Amino acid sequence: MKLLALSLLASFGSSAALVHTGVLPCPCERVMRCSGISECHGTSNPVDAALTGDYIDARDCTVFGGACHVNGEVDSQGRSALVAWRLDAGGTVVAAVEADSNLGRPNGGPMARRRAVLFIDGVQDAVVSRLAASAGLEVVASHAKAVTWQRTGDEFKVGVEGLVELAGTALADRSCCTMPNLVWYRPLASASVLQPTVGNPSRCHFAGADGDGLQGWRYDDANTVLLGRFELTGPGSVFSAPPLTGPGSVFSAPPLTGPGSVFSAPPLTGPGSVFSGAAPDGAEG
């Protein structure tokens, strides 16, 4: 027993050291790998299948930093983004996104209209539509383009020749995990992205798509990237579940009041009420 305890302690210590040096994922990152849609989820239907893969989201503003610095960019920056999905089943989609106001909904304001031009490499239309919808994108144009993709350890690289250049590394010290209060933005596809970490790109450049109405921009060497894994569920997927409330939900139950409710009871007054009795002055009840 003592030998087992010592073995477990040694194993935990070595794992902690590996996490600290970046060899293993930070505790705030959840990693799930599979080889494709049908193998992982039992279906090849792109409408029904659960989609998984790697996700990268780069902005023209700082996503992790001091409050004063970030606040200084809220009004003048944060209106453009590059979003990329790399599917485990194969294929990549890159979206160049532009809005009239900050994409992060500062001060609880309304969500900015997210106009997007898509660059698609080997992904079915139905899957593209689901990915774009998960980020709330209004697609104004889409183009079939060869996309370069590299995600090795902390390093990432995404490119569309002549249009998109994004390359950098995740923060080696994972300070975004230990100081989450200084992460001011969430991924555009936040509902499907698992515990993103922050990256710093040495190159972050969109050349613009004048014919499609999007302007170019550049923001290098700043904490402007959110990256992680994504899981996007669909009807019939292994991750789909009934709603939490409403008919057929996990917690559906009879109503609290009214006919058939948990607390239904006779009325307080009138025929059959709790306090029914003879009517005053001989009047009929």
C-alpha positions as CSV (number, residue, x, y, z in Angstrom):
1,M,0.0,0.0,0.0
2,K,2.8,2.4,0.9
3,L,4.6,1.5,-2.3
4,L,1.4,2.3,-4.3
5,A,1.0,5.7,-2.6
6,L,4.7,6.6,-3.3
7,S,4.2,5.6,-7.0
8,L,1.1,7.8,-7.3
9,L,2.8,10.8,-5.7
10,A,5.8,10.4,-8.1
11,S,3.5,10.2,-11.0
12,F,1.6,13.3,-9.9
13,G,4.8,15.2,-9.4
14,S,6.1,14.4,-12.8
15,S,2.8,15.3,-14.5
16,A,2.7,18.6,-12.6
17,A,6.2,19.4,-13.9
18,L,5.2,18.5,-17.4
19,V,2.2,20.8,-17.3
20,H,4.3,23.6,-15.9
21,T,6.7,23.3,-18.8
22,G,3.9,23.1,-21.4
23,V,4.4,19.5,-22.4
24,L,1.0,18.5,-21.2
25,P,-2.1,20.7,-21.6
26,C,-2.9,23.3,-19.0
27,P,-5.7,22.2,-16.6
28,C,-7.9,24.9,-18.2
29,E,-7.7,23.0,-21.5
30,R,-9.7,19.9,-22.4
31,V,-8.3,17.9,-25.2
32,M,-10.3,15.3,-27.2
33,R,-9.0,13.7,-30.3
34,C,-10.7,11.5,-32.9
35,S,-10.1,10.6,-36.5
36,G,-13.4,11.7,-38.0
37,I,-17.1,12.3,-37.8
38,S,-18.4,8.8,-38.4
39,E,-15.8,7.0,-36.2
40,C,-16.3,9.3,-33.2
41,H,-20.0,9.8,-33.4
42,G,-21.5,6.9,-35.3
43,T,-22.9,8.9,-38.3
44,S,-21.5,10.5,-41.4
45,N,-24.5,12.8,-41.9
46,P,-23.0,16.3,-41.8
47,V,-26.3,17.8,-40.6
48,D,-26.8,15.3,-37.7
49,A,-23.2,14.5,-36.7
50,A,-21.3,16.0,-33.8
51,L,-18.3,18.0,-35.3
52,T,-15.0,18.2,-33.5
53,G,-11.7,19.8,-34.2
54,D,-9.3,22.6,-33.5
55,Y,-10.4,26.2,-33.3
56,I,-8.4,29.5,-33.6
57,D,-9.9,33.0,-33.1
58,A,-7.7,36.1,-33.7
59,R,-8.8,39.7,-33.1
60,D,-7.5,43.1,-33.9
61,C,-7.5,43.9,-30.2
62,T,-5.9,42.5,-27.0
63,V,-8.0,39.7,-25.5
64,F,-5.8,39.2,-22.4
65,G,-4.1,42.1,-20.6
66,G,-4.5,44.9,-18.1
67,A,-7.8,46.6,-17.8
68,C,-6.6,50.1,-18.8
69,H,-4.9,48.8,-22.0
70,V,-7.9,46.8,-23.0
71,N,-10.4,49.6,-22.3
72,G,-8.4,51.9,-24.5
73,E,-9.0,49.6,-27.5
74,V,-12.8,49.0,-27.0
75,D,-14.1,51.8,-29.2
76,S,-11.4,52.0,-31.8
77,Q,-10.5,48.3,-32.2
78,G,-12.0,44.8,-31.7
79,R,-14.2,45.0,-34.8
80,S,-12.3,42.5,-36.9
81,A,-11.4,38.8,-36.5
82,L,-10.0,35.8,-38.2
83,V,-11.7,32.5,-37.1
84,A,-10.5,29.1,-38.2
85,W,-11.9,25.6,-37.8
86,R,-9.9,22.5,-38.5
87,L,-12.1,19.4,-38.5
88,D,-10.9,16.1,-37.2
89,A,-12.7,14.6,-40.2
90,G,-10.6,16.7,-42.5
91,G,-11.0,20.1,-44.1
92,T,-10.6,23.7,-42.9
93,V,-12.8,26.8,-42.9
94,V,-11.4,30.3,-42.3
95,A,-13.7,33.3,-41.7
96,A,-12.6,36.9,-42.1
97,V,-15.1,38.8,-39.9
98,E,-15.9,42.5,-39.7
99,A,-18.4,44.4,-37.6
100,D,-19.5,48.0,-37.1
101,S,-18.8,47.9,-33.4
102,N,-16.7,45.8,-31.0
103,L,-17.3,42.1,-31.4
104,G,-17.0,41.5,-27.6
105,R,-20.3,43.3,-26.7
106,P,-18.7,45.7,-24.2
107,N,-20.8,46.9,-21.3
108,G,-23.5,44.4,-22.2
109,G,-24.4,46.1,-25.5
110,P,-26.2,44.5,-28.4
111,M,-24.3,41.9,-30.4
112,A,-22.6,43.5,-33.4
113,R,-23.6,42.3,-36.9
114,R,-20.8,39.9,-37.9
115,R,-20.3,40.1,-41.6
116,A,-18.0,37.3,-42.8
117,V,-16.1,36.1,-45.9
118,L,-15.3,32.4,-45.8
119,F,-12.4,30.6,-47.3
120,I,-13.2,26.9,-47.6
121,D,-10.9,23.9,-48.1
122,G,-12.5,20.5,-48.4
123,V,-15.6,21.0,-46.2
124,Q,-19.2,20.2,-47.2
125,D,-21.6,23.0,-47.5
126,A,-23.8,21.7,-44.7
127,V,-20.9,21.6,-42.3
128,V,-19.8,25.1,-43.3
129,S,-23.2,26.4,-42.6
130,R,-23.2,24.9,-39.1
131,L,-19.8,26.3,-38.3
132,A,-20.7,29.8,-39.5
133,A,-23.9,29.7,-37.5
134,S,-22.1,28.6,-34.3
135,A,-20.2,31.9,-34.5
136,G,-23.2,34.0,-35.4
137,L,-21.8,34.9,-38.8
138,E,-23.6,36.6,-41.6
139,V,-21.9,35.2,-44.6
140,V,-21.6,37.7,-47.4
141,A,-19.3,35.6,-49.6
142,S,-17.5,32.3,-49.7
143,H,-14.6,31.1,-51.8
144,A,-12.9,27.7,-52.3
145,K,-9.3,28.2,-51.3
146,A,-6.3,26.1,-50.3
147,V,-5.8,26.7,-46.5
148,T,-2.5,25.9,-44.8
149,W,-2.9,24.7,-41.2
150,Q,-0.4,23.7,-38.5
151,R,-1.0,23.0,-34.9
152,T,1.9,21.4,-33.1
153,G,2.2,21.7,-29.4
154,D,1.8,25.4,-28.5
155,E,2.5,26.5,-32.1
156,F,-0.2,27.5,-34.6
157,K,-0.2,28.6,-38.2
158,V,-3.1,29.3,-40.6
159,G,-2.7,30.7,-44.0
160,V,-4.6,31.5,-47.2
161,E,-2.2,32.6,-49.9
162,G,-2.3,36.4,-50.5
163,L,-5.1,36.9,-48.0
164,V,-4.6,35.4,-44.5
165,E,-1.4,35.0,-42.5
166,L,-1.6,33.9,-38.8
167,A,1.2,32.3,-36.9
168,G,2.3,32.3,-33.3
169,T,2.3,30.3,-30.0
170,A,0.0,29.8,-27.0
171,L,1.2,31.6,-23.9
172,A,3.9,29.2,-22.5
173,D,3.3,30.1,-18.9
174,R,-0.5,29.8,-19.3
175,S,-0.9,33.0,-17.3
176,C,-4.4,33.3,-18.8
177,C,-5.3,30.2,-16.7
178,T,-4.0,31.6,-13.5
179,M,-5.4,35.1,-14.1
180,P,-8.7,34.5,-15.9
181,N,-10.0,37.8,-14.7
182,L,-7.7,39.5,-17.3
183,V,-9.2,37.6,-20.2
184,W,-11.7,40.1,-21.5
185,Y,-13.1,38.3,-24.6
186,R,-14.7,35.0,-25.4
187,P,-14.4,33.1,-28.8
188,L,-17.0,34.1,-31.3
189,A,-18.2,30.4,-31.3
190,S,-18.0,30.4,-27.5
191,A,-20.8,27.9,-27.0
192,S,-18.8,25.1,-28.8
193,V,-15.2,25.9,-27.8
194,L,-13.8,24.0,-24.8
195,Q,-11.8,26.1,-22.3
196,P,-9.8,28.2,-24.7
197,T,-6.3,29.4,-23.9
198,V,-4.6,32.7,-25.1
199,G,-2.1,32.9,-27.9
200,N,0.3,35.6,-29.1
201,P,0.8,35.8,-32.9
202,S,4.1,36.9,-34.4
203,R,2.1,37.5,-37.6
204,C,-1.6,38.3,-37.7
205,H,-2.7,39.8,-41.0
206,F,-5.7,39.9,-43.2
207,A,-5.1,41.5,-46.6
208,G,-8.7,42.5,-47.1
209,A,-11.4,41.5,-49.5
210,D,-12.4,44.7,-51.3
211,G,-14.7,42.9,-53.7
212,D,-16.6,41.5,-50.8
213,G,-16.6,44.7,-48.7
214,L,-14.1,43.8,-46.0
215,Q,-11.1,45.9,-45.1
216,G,-7.6,44.6,-44.3
217,W,-6.0,44.8,-40.9
218,R,-2.9,43.7,-39.0
219,Y,-2.1,43.2,-35.3
220,D,1.1,41.4,-34.5
221,D,2.9,40.5,-31.2
222,A,0.0,41.0,-28.8
223,N,-2.2,38.7,-26.8
224,T,-4.9,38.6,-29.4
225,V,-5.7,34.9,-30.1
226,L,-8.0,32.4,-28.4
227,L,-7.4,28.8,-29.3
228,G,-8.7,25.4,-28.2
229,R,-10.8,22.5,-29.2
230,F,-14.4,22.7,-30.4
231,E,-17.4,20.2,-30.2
232,L,-20.4,21.2,-32.2
233,T,-23.5,19.0,-31.6
234,G,-26.4,18.4,-33.8
235,P,-29.7,16.5,-33.8
236,G,-29.0,12.8,-33.3
237,S,-25.4,13.4,-32.2
238,V,-24.0,11.6,-29.2
239,F,-23.7,14.9,-27.4
240,S,-27.3,16.1,-28.1
241,A,-29.6,16.1,-25.1
242,P,-33.2,17.1,-24.4
243,P,-33.6,20.7,-23.3
244,L,-33.3,21.5,-19.6
245,T,-36.9,22.8,-19.4
246,G,-40.1,22.5,-21.4
247,P,-41.9,19.5,-22.8
248,G,-39.6,16.5,-23.1
249,S,-36.9,18.2,-21.1
250,V,-34.7,16.6,-18.4
251,F,-36.5,18.5,-15.7
252,S,-40.0,18.6,-17.2
253,A,-42.7,18.3,-14.5
254,P,-46.3,19.3,-14.0
255,P,-46.8,23.0,-13.5
256,L,-46.6,24.5,-10.0
257,T,-50.1,25.9,-10.2
258,G,-53.3,25.3,-12.2
259,P,-55.1,22.1,-13.2
260,G,-52.9,19.1,-12.8
261,S,-50.2,21.1,-11.0
262,V,-48.1,19.9,-8.1
263,F,-49.9,22.3,-5.8
264,S,-53.4,22.3,-7.2
265,A,-56.0,22.7,-4.6
266,P,-59.6,23.7,-4.3
267,P,-60.3,27.4,-4.6
268,L,-60.3,29.5,-1.4
269,T,-63.8,30.7,-2.0
270,G,-66.9,29.6,-3.9
271,P,-68.4,26.1,-4.5
272,G,-66.1,23.4,-3.3
273,S,-63.7,25.9,-1.8
274,V,-61.8,25.4,1.4
275,F,-63.9,28.0,3.2
276,S,-67.3,27.2,1.5
277,G,-70.2,27.4,3.9
278,A,-73.7,28.7,4.2
279,A,-74.2,32.0,2.4
280,P,-75.0,35.0,4.6
281,D,-78.6,36.2,5.2
282,G,-80.0,32.9,3.7
283,A,-78.8,33.7,0.2
284,E,-77.9,30.7,-2.0
285,G,-74.3,29.6,-1.9
